[in-house]
Each structure stands twice: as structure tokens, then as C-alpha cells.
Amino acid sequence: MTTPGTKAPDSTEVLIDSVARALNAAGIPCVLWGHLLWAVHGVPTTSPWVDLVIPDVSLEAAKGILTTSRFSKALVTCPDPTTCDAGSSPGRQHPHPAFHMHIEGMDSIALHLQSETLWFLPPFDPSLANPRGCQLPLYLALACGDTAVLPHQSRLGMGAFQLDQTMVLIPKAHVLVEALVGIAARDYGK
């Protein structure tokens, strides 16, 4: 659903929302991460990577959902995660994803563990798998029209999601900065 008078959401938003809904339906909370999170917070990016943070204990279940569910774009298993730029190759910025798949017409969708990205936050509560039905913690927001997110700027391709009913959670800007500084300090010299 979109706000009247706005352009339809782009296919990346639709894909991210459908993956978040599939994970949420299995009781797995997830939070947007990486370059697309930067874009929501107003930092221009051209990266086609879709990154989500999940609870560490949910990795196997989340992998199963990505490999068996049907989404708006086909997901394909990576033939060689050790050399793939989207996986564990040295060209990928830290932290490396715990799992990734390739997306038809894009680059990849990756799952990151909370212990590697947002370790300083309390463990994601299972209630976050229903982000519209729970009280969100102060450090998280929905990726659409929330006051913690810049308004959508279609010509720049950044800001809030255009999907009014999105289930995609994001860390607020100050949490993103804290995470990036913490990761840089932790991984310095790696």
C-alpha cells in the first residue's frame, strides 16, 4: 500500500518487505542493515546488496526460509561463498554475512548475525517479529514514514520506504553510527 499521490515502491523495497514478512511469519525478527539502511537514513548508495540482521539462534531457520520461499525475485544459492564479493571474500566490508544468496537482476541478499553487527543491543525479542503489533524499543523504527526516518526522496532513491505497511525494522541513526564505530574499532587491522 502506498500513500496517495506517491510513486509505487521500487522492487527492492517490495523484496525486502516480503523477505521480512516471511522471516517474521516464522517468528524470526529481522532488522535492515548495510548500504540500504544508509539510504533510508539519507546516505546515497548504489550498492544492490540487501542485508538483514537476525538473532544468532535463528540462522538455520532463516536460511531455510530464504532457500525454500518464493519472492518477487528469484533467489539463487551462491556457487562459491568463499570467493564471492557478497560473501566472505576479502573485498567485502566487515562484518561478513553468515549466509547469502544471489538475487535475480541484483547482487545479493545477506543474513548477518546480531552478535556480529548489533551486539551491544539487547537480544532481539521474538515480539519484534510482529513489529506493528508490539511496542518497539527506542533504538528501532519502522522503515516507512516514522519520524526517525527521512521522508522518501524518489529522485535520490533514499529516505523512508514508500510501503506504508512495511514490516521492515531499522536501527535508528544514532544506533547505526554506534554500530559502525564499534565495528571499525573491533575490526581495526583485520
N, C-alpha and C positions, 0 to 999 in steps of 0.2 A: 504494500500500500504506500502511496506517495502523497505528499502534500499537494492539494490542488494548485495548478499553475506551475508546477515544477517538472523538470525533465525526468523521465523514467530512470531508476537507478541503473548504474552500469553493471555489466555481467560479473565483475569481480565482487561487488557488494552482494549480489544475489548468491554467488557461490559461497562466499564467507558465511553469509547468514544461513544458508542451507546446511553447511557443514556444522556450524554452531548448533543449529536445531537438532541435527542427527546426534551429535555428542550429548547435548542436553537431554534428549529423549532417553538416552541410556544412563542418565544420572551423572554424566561427566561435565562438570563446569569447565569452561574454556574462556581465555582472555586473548584478545588480539595482541600481537607482538610484531616487532620488526618494522620494516620500511612503511608498510601500510598503516601501522599505528602512528608513525611520524606524520604521515599525510593527514590523518584525522586531526592531529594536533597542529596542522598548518605548515609542516615542513615539506616542501616539494620533494618528490621522489619519482624515479622512473622504474624502480625495481618491481618486477612482476611476481616476486615471492610473496606467498601468503603464509604467515607464521601465526601459530596459536600456542599458548601456554596451557598446559593441563596438569592436574595433580600427578605426581610421580607414580602413585599406585594405579592410575588409570591407563598407563601407556599401552598395555597389551589389548585392553578392551577398545581403546581409541584406534589402534592400528587395525583391529578387526572391522570397525565401523568404516574407516576410510577405504579398506580393501574390498568390502562387500556392498557398500551402499552405492546407489546411483544418484549422481548430482547433475547439475545443469551442464557441466563439462566433464568429460571423461578423465578419470584419474588412472595413471599407469604406474606400475611398480618400477622403481629405478633399477636399471640393469647393473650398475656398479656404484653403490653409495660411497665407496672409499675414494673414488676419483672425481665424482660428480661435484660441480660447484655448489649445488643446492644441498649437498650432504656434508660429508666430513672432510672435503678437500681443504688443503691449506688456503685456497683462495677465498673461502667462506669466512666471514667475520665470526668471532666468538660470540656467544656460545654456539656450538654446532647443534643442529636439531637431533633429537633422539630417533626420529623417524621422518621420512619424507616420501612423497610420491610426486610424479610429474603431472601437470595439468595440460590438457589439450589446448593448444594455442597460447599457452602462458609458460611460466617456468616451473614452479613447484608449490606444493603445499607442505608445510613442515610442522611437526609437533615438537615443542620444547617442553622440558620438564620444569616445574616450578622451582625445584631445588637448584637449577642452573641459571634461572633468569630473575625470578621474583622471590628469592629465598627469604628475604627479610620481611615479607608479608606473612600473616598467619596462613596456615594451610587452607586452600580453597574449600570452603564449606560446601557440602553437597546441595544445600539450598540454592547456591548460585547457579545450579543447572536450570533453575526457573527464575531468571533474572527479573522478569516482570511481575513475579508473584512473591518476591521477598524484599526485605529491607536491604538495599545494597550497602556494603561498608563504605566509609567515607573515602577510601582510596580507589574505588571503582565507579564507573559510569557506563551508561549505555552509549553506543557509538552514534546514536541519532540525536538530534535536537536538544540534548541535555545542555544545561548552562555550562557544564565543564568542557564542552566541545565547541570549537568554532563553527559558525554557520557554514553550510555547504557552499563551495565556490566552484561551480561546474567548469568555468573556463580554466581554472588552475588544477582541477582534479583533486581537490583536497577539502578538508573540513568534515563536518558531520555526514554520516550515511544519509542517503535520501529515503531509505526504507524506514518509515515511521514506526513500524512494529518490529524492528530488528531485535534479535536476541543476542547480538554481539556485544560483549563487555570489553571495556578498555580500562587500563590503568590511567588515572588522571595524570596530567602533565608533570606535576612535581614527583610523582612516583616513577614515571618513565625516566626523568633526569636522575633520580636517586639510583635506579637500577643501572643505567648506563655508566654512571660514575663508579658504582660498585663493581660492575663487570670489568671496566677498564683497569681498576686498581687490582682486582683479583687476577686478571689475565695478563698483567703487565709482564713482558718478557717471554711469554709463551710462544 
